[in-house]
Amino acid sequence: MKKQVINFVGIVVLVLIAVILSNLDGVNNLFMAGNNGWSLKQMNDTTKTSVVAFAEANTTTDQNLAQICTIMNYEKQVNGLFFGADLIGCVSTEFGVVCPTYDVRAGLDLQNGARIELKCGNFTRNSVKTAGFDPQFSNFCTMAGDPASVAKAVQIGYTKGGTKILIGHQAGSEFYKFNDGNYYIAAEQRIGNFAVSGGADFAENITGYAAANWSCGNNVINLNCNKLGSENQNFILSYNHNNISLGKGVMMNVGSALYVQPAKTGLHMVAGFCKSNYKLFAQAGAYTVEKTVKPLIGLGLNVKL
C-alpha cells in the first residue's frame, strides 16, 4: 500500500510537470530579451499591503475553542523586481500563542506573465485546501496536514497563470543549512474550474500529499490526501454550497466532509450564516474511535475585526 501511495504521488507530480512544460514558450523566450538581457516586466513602482484580523469562538460536545488571528501581507514591486513578507499570528486556547506562517520572499516578474520567486521561512505549499467550515474543523484539517506546511524552508518557485512548480529544502536545524532536514518538490495546476496539486518530501521515508478541487457556480468539491506514505496518512473529502441568499443581506453556506484517519473516521456537517463581518456556524456530525461512535454538535462565531 505504501509503495502504491508513493507511486501515485510521483505520477501526479510528473503529470503536473508535463503540463507545466507544455505551457512554456521555450527557455530562451522565457528568460532572455533581444540582446541577451533579462526580459523583465516593466511596471510602475507599487506597494501592496493587507492586514486582516478576526476572532473566533466555537463550543461543541468535544471541546471549547477561542482564538484571535491576524494575517499580514506586504509586497514591493520595482520594475519587474519584487520583495515581500507574510505573517500569520494566532492566540488560541487550542494551540497557545503561535505564528504558523512567517516568510520573506523576493524574485522577478517576467514579460510573459511568469514569476520566479525565492522564499524563506515557515509557509504552506498547497492552495488546494479544505475550506468553508467552522473554526474547530478548520483546525482539525490543519493538524491533519492540510495545506502541506513546511518549516525552516528555502524554496524556489515558478508560477505562470494557474501553473506552479516548487523545489525546496525544509526542516533543517537552520533554514540556511542543508546538511540535515529534507528536500521536496511540489506542483499545482489550475485549468478552468479544476485544480490539482501534489508533492513529495524526500526524507528518510518518502512521504507526500495530493489534492484536487472542482468548482461550478456556488458548488465546490475538494479532496485532500495528507501525509501519504506515512502511518498518519489521512483523507478529507468535502462539499460546500456557498452564497445562498436568505434576504436582508444574510447569506448562508452549507458543507459536509468525510474524513478517514488511522484511528478516527467521521462525517462533519456545517451551516454558516453570514452578514456583514459576522458569521455564525451550526455544526453536527459523528465519528468512530476504537469502534465507538461518538456524536458531535456545536455552535461557533467568526467576527472580522
C-alpha positions, 0 to 999 in steps of 0.5 A, spaced: 500 500 500 505 504 501 509 503 495 502 504 491 501 511 495 508 513 493 507 511 486 501 515 485 504 521 488 510 521 483 505 520 477 501 526 479 507 530 480 510 528 473 503 529 470 503 536 473 510 537 470 508 535 463 503 540 463 507 545 466 512 544 460 507 544 455 505 551 457 512 554 456 514 558 450 521 555 450 527 557 455 530 562 451 523 566 450 522 565 457 528 568 460 532 572 455 530 579 451 533 581 444 540 582 446 541 577 451 538 581 457 533 579 462 526 580 459 523 583 465 516 586 466 516 593 466 511 596 471 510 602 475 513 602 482 507 599 487 506 597 494 501 592 496 499 591 503 493 587 507 492 586 514 486 582 516 484 580 523 478 576 526 476 572 532 473 566 533 469 562 538 466 555 537 463 550 543 461 543 541 460 536 545 468 535 544 471 541 546 471 549 547 475 553 542 477 561 542 482 564 538 484 571 535 488 571 528 491 576 524 494 575 517 499 580 514 501 581 507 506 586 504 509 586 497 514 591 493 514 591 486 520 595 482 520 594 475 519 587 474 523 586 481 519 584 487 520 583 495 515 581 500 513 578 507 507 574 510 505 573 517 500 569 520 499 570 528 494 566 532 492 566 540 488 560 541 486 556 547 487 550 542 494 551 540 497 557 545 500 563 542 503 561 535 505 564 528 504 558 523 506 562 517 512 567 517 516 568 510 520 573 506 520 572 499 523 576 493 524 574 485 522 577 478 516 578 474 517 576 467 514 579 460 510 573 459 506 573 465 511 568 469 514 569 476 520 566 479 520 567 486 525 565 492 522 564 499 524 563 506 521 561 512 515 557 515 509 557 509 504 552 506 505 549 499 498 547 497 492 552 495 488 546 494 485 546 501 479 544 505 475 550 506 468 553 508 467 550 515 467 552 522 473 554 526 474 547 530 474 543 523 478 548 520 483 546 525 482 539 525 484 539 517 490 543 519 493 538 524 491 533 519 496 536 514 492 540 510 495 545 506 502 541 506 506 546 511 513 546 511 518 549 516 525 552 516 524 552 508 528 555 502 524 554 496 524 556 489 518 557 485 515 558 478 508 560 477 505 562 470 497 563 470 494 557 474 501 553 473 506 552 479 512 548 480 516 548 487 523 545 489 525 546 496 529 544 502 525 544 509 526 542 516 533 543 517 536 545 524 537 552 520 533 554 514 540 556 511 543 549 512 542 543 508 546 538 511 540 535 515 532 536 514 529 534 507 528 536 500 521 536 496 518 538 490 511 540 489 506 542 483 499 545 482 495 546 476 489 550 475 485 549 468 478 552 468 474 550 474 479 544 476 485 544 480 490 539 482 496 539 486 501 534 489 508 533 492 513 529 495 518 530 501 524 526 500 526 524 507 528 518 510 521 515 508 518 518 502 512 521 504 507 526 500 500 529 499 495 530 493 489 534 492 484 536 487 478 541 487 472 542 482 468 548 482 461 550 478 457 556 480 456 556 488 458 548 488 465 546 490 468 539 491 475 538 494 479 532 496 485 532 500 490 526 501 495 528 507 501 525 509 501 519 504 506 514 505 506 515 512 502 511 518 498 518 519 496 518 512 489 521 512 483 523 507 478 529 507 473 529 502 468 535 502 462 539 499 460 546 500 454 550 497 456 557 498 452 564 497 445 562 498 441 568 499 436 568 505 434 576 504 436 582 508 443 581 506 444 574 510 447 569 506 448 562 508 453 556 506 452 549 507 458 543 507 459 536 509 466 532 509 468 525 510 474 524 513 478 517 514 484 517 519 488 511 522 484 511 528 478 516 527 473 516 521 467 521 521 462 525 517 462 533 519 456 537 517 456 545 517 451 551 516 454 558 516 450 564 516 453 570 514 452 578 514 456 583 514 463 581 518 459 576 522 458 569 521 455 564 525 456 556 524 451 550 526 455 544 526 453 536 527 456 530 525 459 523 528 465 519 528 468 512 530 474 511 535 476 504 537 469 502 534 465 507 538 461 512 535 461 518 538 456 524 536 458 531 535 454 538 535 456 545 536 455 552 535 461 557 533 462 565 531 467 568 526 467 576 527 472 580 522 475 585 526 
